[in-house]
């Protein structure tokens, strides 16, 4: 019989990519901070902070996401923004992120720093 120790991973506090950011959310990190290019990309999806579960489901199942986003939320997004949201596991993942974390934005040396604190 082989015994394996299950060491608990340290929480992700500085995700560098959208995939790592989503992993931090899934692992229920108590807090994390994003900076640089990832923060610049994330700032573009901040208007979706008040998205409801029903709207997120509608946007995720749409065949024309750009048009559906405009129709449902009134916000115009680019294809790059849609791709970034998909990396966060779609609008449903974005909804889960915003409902689980308090988002604080600060500008440091002309670059945004976004801090997520678990509610």
C-alpha positions in Angstrom: 0.0 0.0 0.0 1.3 3.4 -1.0 0.5 6.3 1.2 0.5 9.7 -0.4 0.6 12.9 1.4 -1.9 15.5 0.3 -0.2 18.8 0.8 -2.5 21.7 0.4 -1.6 24.2 -2.3 -0.9 27.7 -1.2 -3.6 30.1 -2.4 -2.9 31.9 -5.7 -2.3 35.6 -4.8 -0.9 37.0 -8.0 -2.4 35.2 -11.1 -0.6 36.1 -14.3 -3.2 34.8 -16.8 -6.9 34.6 -17.1 -6.7 30.8 -16.6 -4.9 31.3 -13.2 -7.3 34.0 -12.2 -10.2 31.5 -12.8 -8.3 28.8 -10.8 -7.9 31.2 -7.9 -11.7 31.8 -7.9 -12.4 28.0 -8.1 -9.9 27.3 -5.2 -11.6 30.0 -3.2 -8.5 32.1 -2.6 -9.2 34.6 0.2 -7.7 37.4 -1.9 -5.6 37.9 -5.0 -4.1 40.8 -6.9 -3.7 41.3 -10.7 -1.5 43.9 -12.3 0.0 44.8 -15.6 -1.4 43.5 -18.9 -3.9 41.2 -17.2 -5.3 44.1 -15.2 -5.6 46.2 -18.3 -7.6 43.4 -20.0 -9.8 42.9 -16.9 -10.7 46.6 -16.7 -12.6 46.2 -20.0 -15.0 43.7 -18.5 -15.7 45.6 -15.3 -19.0 46.9 -16.7 -20.3 43.4 -16.2 -20.1 43.6 -12.4 -23.9 43.7 -12.1 -24.6 40.9 -14.5 -27.3 38.5 -13.3 -27.2 34.7 -13.6 -29.9 34.7 -16.2 -28.1 37.3 -18.4 -24.8 35.4 -18.0 -26.5 32.2 -19.2 -28.1 34.0 -22.1 -24.8 35.5 -23.2 -23.0 32.2 -22.9 -25.4 30.3 -25.1 -25.6 33.0 -27.8 -24.4 32.4 -31.4 -23.7 36.1 -31.8 -22.2 37.1 -28.5 -21.2 40.7 -29.5 -24.8 41.5 -30.7 -26.4 39.7 -27.7 -24.2 41.6 -25.2 -25.3 44.9 -26.8 -28.9 43.8 -26.8 -29.0 42.4 -23.2 -26.7 44.9 -21.4 -26.4 47.9 -23.7 -22.6 47.6 -23.6 -20.5 47.4 -26.8 -17.6 44.9 -26.6 -14.8 43.9 -29.0 -13.9 40.4 -30.1 -10.8 40.5 -27.9 -13.0 41.3 -24.9 -15.2 38.3 -25.7 -12.1 36.0 -26.0 -10.9 37.3 -22.6 -14.3 36.5 -21.0 -14.2 33.0 -22.5 -10.9 32.4 -20.8 -12.6 33.3 -17.5 -15.1 30.4 -18.3 -17.6 32.7 -20.0 -20.0 35.2 -18.6 -21.2 32.6 -16.0 -17.6 32.5 -14.7 -17.4 36.2 -14.7 -20.7 36.4 -12.7 -19.4 33.9 -10.2 -16.2 35.9 -9.8 -18.1 39.2 -9.2 -20.5 37.6 -6.7 -17.8 35.9 -4.7 -15.2 38.8 -4.6 -15.2 42.5 -3.8 -13.2 44.3 -6.5 -11.0 47.3 -5.7 -9.1 49.2 -8.4 -6.1 51.5 -7.9 -3.6 53.1 -10.2 0.0 52.7 -9.4 2.6 54.2 -11.7 0.1 54.6 -14.5 -0.7 50.9 -14.4 -3.9 49.5 -12.8 -3.8 47.1 -9.9 -7.0 45.2 -9.2 -7.4 43.5 -5.8 -10.1 40.9 -5.2 -11.2 40.2 -1.7 -13.5 37.3 -0.9 -16.9 38.5 0.4 
